[in-house]
């Protein structure tokens, strides 16, 4: 998932979440887009910048599933192999480095879901049980 940003020169871009903090700290950004709308640097509260964040905590590790692996059937994969949906209705964002791997997966394939790293941007591993090939993903 990419985040829409506006630089100080009013040009727009899409950046990975991992580099957003660095851009904010560098003073290069004027605004960035989040769930609630545009956040203006220096005006709107920004998590971790001395102001109290009042919105829902989406990065709370304790809310992530940390039990053993489970299995689901693959239902759909988007055209860019960036997102997939499993039979339980859960949606997953695939690590961009793994998108080519997902390209060969087909509907109804059994997928093993394992939580592997609570500090990672893509903390889950989705494994195609037929081929035993895994990709990193985040639940959305």
N, C-alpha and C positions, 0 to 999 in steps of 0.2 A: 504494500500500500504506500502510495506517495502522498506527500502533503503539499498543497498549493501554497506558494509564498509570493510576497511582493517585496522586491528589493527597494533600497532607498531611491533609486532612479526610476521607480514606478514600473519596472519590468517584472513580468510574472515568470514563475518557474515551478516545477514539481521536483521535490527533493525527498530523499529517504528520511524516515523519522530519526534514524541514528545520527544524522548530521544537523538536525534542526537546532539543537542546543548550541552547537558551535557557531552557527550562523547568527543566532540571537546574540551570543556573547561577543561576536566580532563587530556588532553594530551595523552589519550589512543589510539587515532586514528592517522593513517598515511594518509589515503585517504577515500573519500566516493564518490559514483557514483551519478551523477545528469544528467539531460537531455543532457547537453553539453558534458558529459564524466566524467572521473575521476577528482576530485578536490583534490589536494595535500595540506594538512594543512601546513600553513606557507609559501606557495608559491603562490597558486591560491587565487584570491579574494573570500572571503566568506561573505555573507550578514550579516551585523551586527557586523563585526569584524574590523571596522575602514577603510575598503577599500570601494571604490565606486563600487556598483554592476551595471553592464551595461546590464544585460539580461532583459527579459520580467518580469514584476511584476505579479507573479501568486497568491500572497496572498493579493492583493489589495481588500479590503472589498467593495469598491464602485462598483466593477465589478460584485459582487454577486447579484443575483436577490433577491429583498427585497419586492416584491409586494405580494398580497394575494395568497392563494392556487390555484393551477391549477390541472387539471386532465389529465391523459394520460393512455393508455392501456399498460400493461406489454407485452413485446415481448419475451425476452429471459432472462434466468438466467444461469450463468456459472455452471459447475459441482460442484464447491466448495461453491456455494452460496455466493461468495465474490463480484461479479459484476452482474449488470443487465442492460438491455437495454429497453428503452421505445419506444412507437410507433413514437415519434417525432425524434428518432435517438439519443437521449441523453443517455449517459452512466453514471452509478452510482457505486461508491465503497461503499459497505455496512460496517457499523461498525462491527468489528469482534465479538463483544458481541451479535449482532443481526442476525448473519448468520443462526443460527438454525431456527429462525422465518421465514426467507425467503424461507427455504427449502420446506415449504408446499404451497407456492404461485404457481399459474399456469398461463400459457400464457393467454392473453386477459383479465386478471383481471384488473379492473379499479383501478388506483393508484392516490391518492391525494398527491400533492407535496407542502410542505410548508417550507419556510425559517424560521428557529426558533432561531438561535444563531450565530451571525457573529464572535464570538470569539472561537467557538468550532472547533475541527478537523473535525467533521461531522455535518455541520451546517444546514442540511435539515432533515425534517421528511417525510418519505414516508409511506403513510397509505393505506393498503388494504381496499378498500371501502366496499367490501362484508363482511369482518370479523371485520372491525374497529380496526385492529392490526397495530401498527406502528413500524418502524425501523428508526434509524439514518443513514444518508448517506452523501457522498460528491459527487458533480458533477465532472466528469473527462472529 
